[in-house]
Amino acid sequence: MSINLNIREKPLLEKIHQFFEGIGNVYTSPSNNSAEWKIGKLSHFKKVILHFDTYSLIGLKSYNFIIWKEIILLIEDKAHLTPEGFARVKSLKGQLNKWD
């Protein structure tokens, strides 16, 4: 999971990094003029899920969160290792960030 912003927003990403108690890392890409906060551990995903279960997102972000959370829970349960689970994860991934 990552949040990508313009490089001028790097201080915001550093605050998010601090808020979540230092999980993940903040990277910059001067060639792309971007900054990124990136997490990859399942235990870190669970901290983010706990936060947004408590403090709900709104609009399309809420919809994407629900899908993303289901993907993470399938992975946590190792369901993605079965053909059916893998197909479900793939289907859910295809639903992320749809604007219609």
C-alpha positions as CSV (number, residue, x, y, z in Angstrom):
1,M,0.0,0.0,0.0
2,S,1.2,3.5,-0.7
3,I,0.2,7.1,-0.8
4,N,1.8,9.1,-3.7
5,L,1.8,12.9,-3.7
6,N,3.7,15.7,-5.3
7,I,7.1,16.1,-3.7
8,R,6.1,19.4,-2.1
9,E,3.7,17.3,0.1
10,K,6.5,15.2,1.6
11,P,6.0,16.9,5.0
12,L,2.4,15.6,5.0
13,L,3.5,12.1,4.3
14,E,6.1,12.3,7.1
15,K,3.3,13.3,9.4
16,I,1.2,10.3,8.3
17,H,4.3,8.2,8.9
18,Q,4.7,9.6,12.4
19,F,0.9,9.2,13.1
20,F,1.1,5.5,12.4
21,E,4.0,5.2,14.7
22,G,6.7,4.9,12.1
23,I,5.4,2.1,10.1
24,G,6.5,1.9,6.5
25,N,8.9,4.4,4.9
26,V,8.7,7.7,3.1
27,Y,10.5,7.9,-0.2
28,T,11.1,10.7,-2.7
29,S,11.6,10.5,-6.4
30,P,12.9,13.8,-7.7
31,S,12.8,12.6,-11.3
32,N,9.1,12.1,-10.9
33,N,8.6,15.1,-8.6
34,S,6.9,12.8,-6.2
35,A,7.0,11.5,-2.6
36,E,5.5,8.2,-1.4
37,W,4.6,6.7,2.0
38,K,4.8,2.9,1.5
39,I,3.9,0.0,3.8
40,G,4.1,-3.7,3.0
41,K,3.8,-5.7,6.2
42,L,0.5,-7.4,7.0
43,S,0.8,-6.2,10.6
44,H,1.1,-2.6,9.3
45,F,-2.0,-3.0,7.1
46,K,-3.9,-4.1,10.2
47,K,-3.0,-0.9,12.0
48,V,-4.3,1.2,9.1
49,I,-7.5,-1.0,9.0
50,L,-8.1,-0.4,12.7
51,H,-7.7,3.3,12.2
52,F,-10.2,3.6,9.3
53,D,-12.6,1.2,11.0
54,T,-12.7,3.7,13.8
55,Y,-12.6,6.9,11.7
56,S,-14.5,6.1,8.5
57,L,-13.6,7.5,5.1
58,I,-16.3,9.0,3.0
59,G,-17.2,8.8,-0.7
60,L,-15.2,6.8,-3.1
61,K,-12.3,6.4,-0.6
62,S,-14.8,4.5,1.7
63,Y,-15.7,2.2,-1.1
64,N,-12.1,1.5,-2.0
65,F,-11.2,0.9,1.7
66,I,-13.9,-1.7,2.1
67,I,-12.6,-3.6,-1.0
68,W,-8.9,-3.2,0.1
69,K,-9.8,-4.4,3.6
70,E,-11.4,-7.5,2.2
71,I,-8.3,-8.2,0.1
72,I,-6.1,-7.9,3.2
73,L,-8.3,-10.2,5.2
74,L,-8.3,-12.8,2.5
75,I,-4.5,-12.6,2.4
76,E,-4.3,-12.8,6.2
77,D,-6.5,-16.0,6.1
78,K,-4.3,-17.3,3.3
79,A,-7.4,-17.7,1.1
80,H,-5.4,-16.1,-1.7
81,L,-3.4,-19.4,-1.9
82,T,-6.4,-21.3,-3.2
83,P,-7.7,-20.9,-6.8
84,E,-11.0,-19.6,-5.6
85,G,-9.4,-17.1,-3.2
86,F,-6.9,-15.9,-5.8
87,A,-9.8,-15.3,-8.2
88,R,-11.6,-13.4,-5.5
89,V,-8.6,-11.2,-4.8
90,K,-8.1,-10.6,-8.5
91,S,-11.8,-9.7,-8.9
92,L,-11.7,-7.3,-6.0
93,K,-8.5,-5.7,-7.2
94,G,-10.3,-5.0,-10.5
95,Q,-12.9,-3.1,-8.6
96,L,-10.5,-0.7,-6.9
97,N,-10.4,3.0,-8.0
98,K,-13.4,2.7,-10.4
99,W,-14.9,6.1,-10.9
100,D,-18.3,5.0,-12.3
